[in-house]
Amino acid sequence: MKYSFHVEGMTCEHCEKAVVRALRQLDRDVQVVADRTQNKVEVESSASAQDITQAIVDEGYKVVA
């Protein structure tokens, strides 16, 4: 499934990499693009939206819609 998340709190490249790393731990075949300038994370994964959201939140970021 493809998902798009508005994520607050990503301020640097390290933040983007942290989100990507967390999602790869959830699903090693995930396709993910984290863009701090647009506060957006685009994900294609077999994981559920709820699990993806939780992985992002667990990294310390806020998922808004």
PyMOL commands that set and color helices and strands:
alter all, ss='L'
color gray80, all
select helices_A, chain A and resi 13-26+49-58
alter helices_A, ss='H'
color red, helices_A
select strands_A, chain A and resi 2-8+31-35+40-44+62-64
alter strands_A, ss='S'
color yellow, strands_A
deselect
rebuild
show_as cartoon
